[in-house]
Amino acid sequence: MKKKNARRFGMIFVIIVTFAAISVLGSCKKKEVAGALPVIKIGLIVEDAVRPALVVAAEKLGYYEEEGVDVQLISIDTVNSGLAAVATRKLDIFPFSTPISFLAKGSDHVVIGGVAVEGSSLVVSPQNKDVDFRDPAQWKGKKIVGNPNSVNTYQFLRIFEKEPGFDINSFEFVQFDNASLTLESIKKGTVDGGFLTTERVWMAEDAGCKEAFDLAEYLPYYICCRLTANINGVKENRDPYVAVLRALLRAEHDYKEETDKIVDAVTEYTQQKRENVVRYFATEKDFSSGQLVNFKNPVSPDPLFNKFEALNETNLAVGNYEWTAPFTLRDRVDITIYQDAIAELLKRFPDDRTYQKAYELFKENNSAY
């Protein structure tokens, strides 16, 4: 009896060891497959990570891995260091700012998609909270601050001067290239108002100031951050970039159809207050400014080449830089990566109206390409 028990125990032990070995081998195989995924390093300015909402949401939701790419999010301190890291190929993608002045000088950057658009407002001092700045006549005698390096302000004024009763010479336009100085001047009331980005609008409101209007009411879908890559990196290994765009498009689909899913993912990643995340990119507009989505500061991977080209033309017109590069802007905006990504998703989901609409808008927004 003891011999039988010993024999039975021995057989059970062999079975356990065999299954354990299979389990280990299976685990190794999974690690090997995961390690075999192409790696794309994306730089993030962590404290501003709400802006590239779809980039961080796609990571939290596992879309990059599902699309066959290992995305590593790398902390970056500043915009300039991020763009420099892309130029030296220490980063594959940087989703902050627009490298347009770098391109004008002949850099190796290339724009492969969008991140966010809009995101600035006219904010007025506490003494002007009851003044309606949508009325051109109310600008008379006022002191308004703008950033001399921002063509958004310039574009807005060119549009607003078409409003009946607006006189560009009826107010004083003060130019500060320091956003913190602009904010403090509005708070103290040494100026009547000024143009601030969304983050500083909240700070101003906490100090008793008021958002007079969103710039997007007059200047819909003006360009903000773009997905910037290195032209040589894209040429050498294009498929992982297409995979990244597929993941971002899936996150955008959620943004349009299941907004809370994206808000929760971004809130968890950034550790910011949920209400701030909602306010940033998931607050309904009370005005109509386009078709991407009816939220303030919308996020989208659409390259928006038409808007990008208009931005470049305005910069050249006001003399912010000269185009000395041996290539054109079109040469350094690759919309085909987005095009291939959306085409693949439409193959998977041919009846999905959200993807169909995204493709229709893509053709419309990039018609000048």
C-alpha positions in Angstrom: 0.0 0.0 0.0 2.8 2.3 0.9 4.5 1.5 -2.4 1.4 2.3 -4.4 1.0 5.6 -2.5 4.6 6.4 -3.2 4.2 5.6 -6.9 1.0 7.7 -7.1 2.7 10.6 -5.3 5.6 10.3 -7.8 3.3 10.4 -10.8 1.5 13.5 -9.3 4.8 15.2 -8.7 5.9 14.6 -12.3 2.6 16.0 -13.6 2.9 19.1 -11.3 6.5 19.7 -12.5 5.5 19.2 -16.1 2.6 21.7 -15.8 4.9 24.1 -14.0 7.5 23.8 -16.8 4.8 24.4 -19.4 3.6 27.4 -17.4 7.1 28.9 -17.2 7.7 28.3 -20.9 4.3 29.9 -21.7 5.3 32.9 -19.5 8.6 33.2 -21.3 6.9 33.1 -24.6 4.6 35.9 -23.7 7.5 38.0 -22.5 9.3 37.3 -25.7 6.3 38.3 -27.8 5.8 41.5 -25.8 9.5 42.3 -26.1 9.4 41.8 -29.8 6.9 44.7 -30.3 8.5 47.7 -31.9 9.2 50.4 -29.4 8.0 54.0 -29.8 9.1 56.6 -27.2 6.7 59.5 -26.7 7.8 62.5 -24.6 5.4 64.0 -22.1 5.6 67.2 -20.1 3.9 65.4 -17.2 2.3 68.5 -15.5 0.7 69.4 -18.8 -0.3 65.8 -19.7 -4.1 66.6 -19.9 -3.5 68.4 -23.2 -2.4 65.2 -25.1 -5.4 63.4 -23.6 -5.7 60.7 -26.3 -2.0 59.9 -26.0 -2.2 59.1 -22.3 -5.7 57.5 -22.6 -4.5 55.1 -25.3 -1.8 54.0 -22.9 -4.1 53.5 -19.9 -6.6 51.6 -22.0 -4.1 49.3 -23.5 -4.7 50.3 -27.1 -1.0 50.7 -28.1 -0.2 47.1 -27.2 -3.4 45.8 -28.8 -2.3 47.6 -32.0 1.1 46.0 -31.9 3.4 48.7 -30.6 5.2 49.1 -27.3 4.8 52.8 -26.4 7.0 54.1 -23.6 6.0 57.5 -22.1 9.2 59.5 -21.3 9.1 62.5 -19.0 10.4 65.8 -20.6 10.9 69.1 -19.0 10.2 71.7 -21.7 8.9 72.0 -25.2 12.4 72.9 -26.6 14.0 69.9 -25.0 11.2 67.7 -26.4 11.7 68.9 -29.9 15.5 68.6 -29.5 15.1 65.0 -28.4 13.1 64.2 -31.5 15.7 65.9 -33.7 18.4 63.7 -32.2 16.1 60.7 -32.2 16.2 60.2 -28.4 12.4 60.4 -28.7 10.2 59.1 -31.5 7.2 61.4 -31.0 6.6 64.6 -29.1 2.9 65.7 -28.7 3.4 69.3 -27.5 3.8 72.5 -29.4 4.1 72.9 -33.2 7.6 72.7 -34.7 6.8 75.1 -37.5 9.6 77.6 -36.9 12.1 74.6 -36.7 10.8 73.3 -40.0 11.2 76.7 -41.5 14.9 76.5 -40.7 15.3 73.0 -42.2 15.0 70.7 -39.2 14.4 67.0 -39.4 11.0 67.2 -37.8 7.8 65.9 -39.5 4.2 66.3 -38.3 2.3 63.0 -38.5 -0.9 63.9 -36.8 -2.8 66.1 -34.4 -3.0 66.3 -30.6 -5.3 69.2 -29.7 -6.7 72.4 -31.1 -7.9 75.8 -29.6 -7.3 76.5 -26.0 -7.1 80.3 -25.5 -9.5 83.0 -24.3 -9.8 86.7 -23.7 -9.8 87.2 -19.9 -10.7 90.5 -18.3 -9.9 92.1 -15.0 -12.3 92.0 -12.0 -13.2 95.7 -12.8 -14.4 94.6 -16.3 -16.4 91.6 -15.3 -19.7 93.2 -16.4 -18.3 94.5 -19.8 -19.4 92.6 -22.9 -16.2 92.3 -24.9 -18.1 90.6 -27.8 -19.4 94.1 -28.5 -16.7 95.9 -30.5 -17.7 99.3 -29.1 -16.6 98.1 -25.6 -13.0 97.9 -26.6 -12.7 101.7 -26.9 -10.1 103.0 -24.5 -9.2 99.6 -23.1 -5.7 98.2 -22.6 -5.5 94.6 -23.9 -2.5 92.3 -23.6 -1.4 89.9 -26.2 1.7 87.7 -26.9 3.7 89.1 -29.9 4.8 85.6 -30.8 1.3 84.3 -31.0 -0.4 84.5 -34.4 -3.7 83.4 -32.9 -4.2 86.9 -31.4 -3.2 88.4 -34.7 -5.6 86.2 -36.6 -8.4 87.0 -34.2 -7.9 90.7 -34.6 -8.0 90.4 -38.4 -11.3 88.6 -38.1 -12.8 90.8 -35.3 -12.1 94.0 -37.1 -14.7 93.0 -39.7 -17.3 93.3 -36.9 -19.4 96.5 -37.3 -18.1 99.2 -35.0 -14.7 97.7 -34.3 -11.8 100.2 -34.6 -8.3 98.6 -34.3 -7.0 102.0 -33.2 -9.6 102.6 -30.5 -7.7 100.6 -27.8 -4.1 100.1 -26.7 -2.6 96.7 -27.6 0.2 95.8 -25.1 2.6 93.0 -26.0 4.0 90.7 -23.3 5.8 87.5 -24.3 5.5 86.2 -20.7 2.2 84.5 -19.9 2.7 84.8 -16.1 3.2 88.6 -16.5 0.0 88.8 -18.5 -1.9 86.8 -15.9 -0.6 89.1 -13.1 -1.4 92.2 -15.0 -5.0 91.1 -15.6 -5.4 90.1 -11.9 -4.1 93.4 -10.6 -6.2 95.4 -13.1 -3.2 97.2 -14.6 -4.6 96.1 -17.9 -8.3 95.6 -18.8 -7.8 92.2 -20.3 -5.5 89.8 -22.1 -5.3 86.5 -24.0 -4.5 83.5 -21.8 -4.3 79.7 -22.4 -6.9 77.5 -20.7 -4.7 76.6 -17.7 -4.2 80.3 -16.8 -7.8 81.1 -17.5 -8.7 79.0 -14.4 -6.0 80.8 -12.3 -7.4 84.2 -13.4 -11.0 83.2 -12.5 -9.8 82.0 -9.1 -8.5 85.6 -8.6 -11.8 87.2 -9.5 -11.3 87.7 -13.2 -13.7 86.6 -15.9 -13.4 84.7 -19.3 -14.9 87.2 -21.8 -15.0 84.7 -24.6 -13.3 81.7 -26.0 -11.1 82.6 -29.0 -12.5 79.6 -30.9 -15.8 81.4 -31.2 -14.1 83.5 -33.9 -11.2 81.3 -34.8 -12.4 77.7 -34.9 -9.9 74.8 -34.7 -6.8 76.9 -34.8 -3.7 74.8 -34.5 -2.3 73.8 -31.1 -0.1 70.8 -30.4 0.9 68.4 -33.1 2.4 64.9 -33.2 6.0 65.6 -34.1 8.3 62.8 -35.2 11.7 62.6 -36.9 11.5 62.3 -40.7 14.3 59.7 -40.8 12.7 57.6 -38.1 9.4 57.5 -40.0 11.1 56.6 -43.3 13.1 53.8 -41.7 10.3 52.2 -39.7 6.8 53.5 -40.6 4.5 50.8 -39.4 4.8 51.5 -35.6 3.8 55.1 -36.2 0.7 53.9 -38.1 -0.1 51.6 -35.1 0.2 54.6 -32.7 -2.3 56.5 -34.9 -4.7 53.6 -34.8 -4.6 53.5 -31.0 -5.2 57.3 -30.9 -8.1 57.0 -33.3 -9.6 54.3 -31.0 -9.2 56.6 -28.1 -10.8 59.4 -30.1 -13.8 57.1 -30.8 -14.2 56.7 -27.1 -13.9 60.5 -26.6 -16.8 61.0 -28.9 -19.0 58.0 -27.8 -17.9 57.3 -24.3 -16.4 60.5 -23.0 -16.2 59.5 -19.4 -14.0 56.6 -20.4 -11.3 59.0 -21.6 -11.8 61.4 -18.8 -11.3 58.6 -16.2 -8.2 57.4 -18.0 -6.6 60.8 -18.2 -7.6 61.6 -14.6 -6.0 58.4 -13.4 -2.8 59.0 -15.4 -2.3 62.7 -14.5 -3.6 62.4 -10.9 -5.4 65.7 -11.5 -8.9 66.6 -10.2 -11.5 65.0 -12.4 -13.4 68.3 -12.7 -10.3 70.0 -14.1 -9.9 67.3 -16.7 -13.6 67.6 -17.7 -13.3 71.3 -17.9 -10.2 71.1 -20.1 -11.4 69.0 -23.0 -14.8 67.6 -22.2 -17.0 70.6 -21.6 -19.8 71.3 -24.1 -19.4 74.5 -26.1 -22.1 77.1 -26.0 -21.2 78.1 -29.5 -20.6 76.3 -32.8 -17.1 76.3 -34.2 -16.7 73.2 -36.3 -17.4 69.5 -36.6 -14.6 67.5 -34.9 -16.5 67.4 -31.6 -18.6 69.9 -29.7 -16.3 70.3 -26.7 -14.0 73.2 -25.7 -10.3 72.6 -26.5 -11.1 69.4 -28.5 -8.5 66.7 -28.9 -8.0 64.8 -32.2 -5.3 63.0 -34.1 -6.5 64.6 -37.4 -3.4 66.3 -39.0 -5.6 69.3 -40.0 -3.2 70.3 -42.8 -5.4 73.1 -44.1 -5.2 74.9 -40.7 -1.5 74.1 -40.4 -0.8 75.7 -43.8 -2.9 78.8 -42.8 -0.8 79.0 -39.6 2.4 79.0 -41.6 1.2 81.6 -44.0 0.2 83.9 -41.2 3.5 83.5 -39.5 5.3 84.4 -42.7 3.0 87.4 -43.3 3.7 88.9 -39.8 7.5 88.2 -40.1 7.8 85.7 -37.3 10.3 83.8 -39.4 11.5 83.3 -43.0 11.2 80.0 -44.8 14.8 79.0 -45.6 14.4 75.2 -45.6 15.2 73.3 -48.8 11.7 71.7 -48.6 8.1 72.9 -48.4 5.7 72.6 -45.5 3.8 69.9 -47.3 7.0 67.8 -47.5 7.1 67.7 -43.7 3.5 67.0 -42.9 2.7 63.3 -43.5 -1.0 62.8 -43.6 -0.7 59.3 -45.0 0.1 57.8 -41.6 -3.3 58.9 -40.3 -4.9 57.9 -43.6 -3.6 54.3 -43.4 -4.6 54.1 -39.7 -8.2 55.2 -40.3 -8.4 52.9 -43.4 -7.5 49.9 -41.4 -10.1 50.7 -38.7 -12.7 51.1 -41.4 -11.9 47.7 -42.7 -12.4 46.3 -39.2 -15.6 48.3 -38.5 -17.1 49.1 -41.9 -20.4 50.2 -40.5 -19.1 52.3 -37.7 -20.5 55.8 -38.2 -18.0 57.5 -35.9 -15.0 56.2 -37.9 -16.8 57.1 -41.1 -17.3 60.6 -40.0 -13.7 60.9 -38.9 -12.6 59.9 -42.3 -15.0 62.4 -44.0 -13.7 65.2 -41.8 -10.1 64.1 -42.5 -10.6 64.5 -46.3 -12.2 67.9 -45.7 -9.6 69.2 -43.2 -6.7 68.1 -45.4 -8.1 68.9 -48.8 -5.2 71.3 -49.5 -2.6 68.6 -49.1 
